[in-house]
Amino acid sequence: MTNIRNSVFYTGVTNNLALRVWQHKNKTIQGFTATYNINKLVYFEICYHPQDAILREKQIKRLHRKNKLKLISKDNADFKDLSIDLF
């Protein structure tokens, strides 16, 4: 997820993407995402096992910004908010 200017990225794991995005958009959980107005879903991956999701989250978090931009741009070049299709 990112903010309106795509200047800050947040990577996380959830078993309910729609709910988690709603929580970020509505700032129901205080912390990093609320502080930096992280409310736009620009990329997600589906994993079928929690341990795979956690491993992938750690891999993405270690990426440099340039590589995160490449990863997102591969499927979402315009950085549109993908959460629109979730609701």
Secondary structure, 3 states (H helix, E strand, C coil): CECCCCCCECCCCCCCHHHHHHHHHCCCCCCHHHHCCCCECCCCCCCCCHHHHHHHHHHHHHCCHHHHHHHHHHHCCCCCCHHHHHC
